[in-house]
Amino acid sequence: MNSGNDGTADAALPSYDNFSPGIVLGDVTQHVKVLSSNALLGRTVGGTPEQRTVDYIIQQYKRIGLEPGNNGQWLQSVPYVATTLQHAGTTTLDVHGKNGATSLAFGKDMVVGTLDEQAHSTLTSSPLVFVGYGIHAPGEHWNDYADASVKGKTVIILVNDPGWANQDPALFHGREYTYFGRWNYKFEEAARQGASAAFIVHDTDAAGYPWSPVRQSWSIARFDLPKTDEGAPRLPVAGWLTTDAARRLFAQAGADFDALKQQAGQRGFAAVSLDATLDTAFDSSIVRGESHNVVAKVTGTRRPDETIVYSAHWDHVAAAGEPAHGTVDNATGVAGLLEIAEAFAHRAPKPHRSIMFIATTLDESGLIGSRYYVQHPLVPLAHTVADINLDMLPVNGPASALAVIGFGQSQLDDYLVDAAHAQRRRVTPDLTPEKGFFFRSDQLSFARAGVPVLYARSAATQPDAAPSAGDAPGVQDAFDPHWNLNGTVEDVRALFMVGSRLSMEDTYPQWKPGSDYRRPESMQGL
């Protein structure tokens, strides 16, 4: 990719020469309009859309006066693998049980694919095991795989976790979504346990989204980091079942799905071998490619090795039949990132710590850009003070409160409380913790690596959104000149204040007691 192009690569981009050194409405509006314009072709990964998007961000980094963030380069290359199921319309799962046989159809009853970069995948008479919620969580004294033999077998797993199922705040986090409830955790754990295949049973309430986005996302190319990059085992076969399909499958095995589902939410549940086997065979196209994080920095004057990261994803995946603009998700966040960079470039006095700005790629396809970054950080994670993430900022005017997605996890909440107080606003927890929005945006990658994070936006901005292809909140929209972006401006200013304060300190914010995350030993004592 040509990262040296100072132009925007398209004459249709609106021109604007009146940028302010502060965080102001006119600048935010201009960035949002350009980033969601037809000229950027939907900000999809690869080809002309990515080139034009990256060029615009680099152009703005240069105009602001930032330094390249990757050893003199504006880009960090991010490898990916795109896997697409072939002939989905004729792909089936064939169940053979004590009560007969049934065939499950792709799209209507199930979705299936490979997570292991296999061009051809097969299951032949694979034994089935129901492992409840498929969780091994020593901290919760919970292990659905205890005493179960699943090596080389197919496991059936419930979505979400027992805390949600029982609405019991003493069990996991009650109704709040946890990482153990996430589909990717369940596939990861099944692979660690040696399973050959895993299928998650979909439930709209438990998942936080309906069946249609699951069907769509497994019908198109699915992106991931190359397996050699992460090193963990991956499932040769994986997918989802509708609840009706699961009931049929269990009935063929002479088992009662609903009764076993109820039992799976209770302590002491033991995995159940089903009297049935599964067959399937399918082909996948495996395409390798490269996308880019766009990185810039302001070097600190006194503690330049210590870095505060601001992140916002530039990519967008449009749902089927939706216009490809991605204005809220996430032109607003990238606009905020650029405005915060502008404010830091003109801050007086200059920040003592360095500030890094990362426009990440492939967030909507599995947080791939941020996952790659934390595995290949441009600043050691031990010297990364915090990640402040911007995603899906408000377009409906100011709100009296900021909601922290993942509230109560880190001391950064307290920094935001002070910033909000200066704006005569307050801070609240996430209004819909059962939706699991914390696990759908890039700050999760930093949190899992031990870096304290902050992900917040106006409390009024809580879209009841389905996940797009990568399970990110899927708001597909075109810029509306009647929107009130003053709320975006207020949120961006608050997040700037948090980073500005951090940039002048010499202490590191920490995770709070009881948090799901912690700085590893190599990052302690800072």
Steps between C-alpha positions, in 0.01 A plus 500: 500500500628844411515674837691796363211650304424840650176527306167344574503295178161630393388845382151435637618541859373829643769760555532680832780730611367647823604242759529627855772396748220411744223240499217683326175418327604611150807277495316196636225548244746528213687184596178303541370620163820401318547167674141394423492644148446303181856589399638253758284219360381373836845476667516129429832322545724472195529668163386852425271545805785426741750706299275807501415463868860455608613789280248732663609405851868540412430833335337620821782364718747697286291816501473485878877463529519155653794261465469160330430241768688199362870577477449774244205330330132591522381142454523176693432207270243253633488154337168321476341184370156521337306173501185458290277193499443364150160369384320596821164415347587129484693477827329299774560354842373143509402364841467125564354410837320227690167648391586540133676747274451863405673742268560863601516755219742793481334832576166360613619266775870563542816667374835328470856574396862438589708708740816306416572622145395166348405491134307178558334403828324180598336339800418132473289339771627757748369428855294781653547636852288770665735710715249754632647849476840365398683695771814423696531785751705412809431842650129420494558139612332387181613237250256360247776276366582335832508121460387535137680334214459723195824445310418440136126547563236763422379714792167683521514822704251753635559870435564743790573371852326354808486838673285638221289185491421530872511882521711435808750780579700256715559274200743639243363858460131426505320656205817681389668337203843355573776383272410142595166556330650604170493274196871543429595396855287187466669401174843572649428288808359213296819499292715503814304200626582311180158499337486455122187710464273727703155641442342776708124497547362842411249680721408861420472617860811317619713607202373857486420480128271298270585210271518708181842662565643161596376356172633798304844510659563128435375532141775741397876516548600472867825665599757399758867538577709221347509208741880507494484853641304405812621144549193372687309194373198567281196292419496319166119532499286754684162664473163579654165321529160659536317399816245307292779311326659418836169363626476276191858382542452417868171323426677278247740410782214421736575806717295801612682819399297732721545285808875473446522873436339562838745263669798667330445819698540324836822436687608141474381457143689224323543475124262254331598266218218491246396179330560646155775578251554777247617498138588792276735588218565837343758704312625849582700754306799623702633842397790674671531875499629805676329807641634788707478677831571872452725628779632838608639648817591805704827439684500587867745759631599334829386137494497421128521123547169497690205512260126557513317339209185632336330255265209509255430258217480631145351193331134434434298194401156575364218257576323341203278754330633790707677808361875492549571820694576402858447852624436425865699176487763633481557825310406671825777323692769574241386863490541508878845341473614769256359779715674368812825479302451860392446609860813319623711644218408848622499427872699742715700394683588201287409159645768338713403155376466394139160463339436242227202514265399173334230479235454124507392269222270196502328584828168396352648167393619387841711785646784379281692827471512556875573133571796520265617823657514363855696200370736732311485824700684805372554597864561226759179418682687538828532870413149539357315708758147446370286452192213743448269369228250696291215313333146594400480854638164681529328686217189602692629787710652540845415272791523568872700181565781292355462123512813291552482175306667262744444723802677415824798326344778759516602823670444680170133518601605743773690716252188518285286595801722804554490592130122466490467708816686782324229481232226487764423147398502172684627149426281190502558130435409353165121513469483164321778280641319188384573599137874452547611814315826499695602185312422645158753783479876541485567585863434132578829403335692738725308388809576133434868596468485669843485867397228697685238631258223755472207465261226754559237701317190702578258296706221578255695322225422136570392352165310173517708385208561162346860400431634546152723247329760519773253523790547873543195722555362535150370851447498565126413858413563801281600840632200714586559878508221528758689294755615678814868416544544717808478180704790356302702813573428476875592133515823556308596788726442284809719222361766755411496631858561149633802450276626852558509441874670164457757658270629723780512236774765247593275226642326222312126441538423148615222247478266511798476214751264237365555600139502233231839632384840569648839624396734200470801477729719660233279810519476524879671754721483781246 
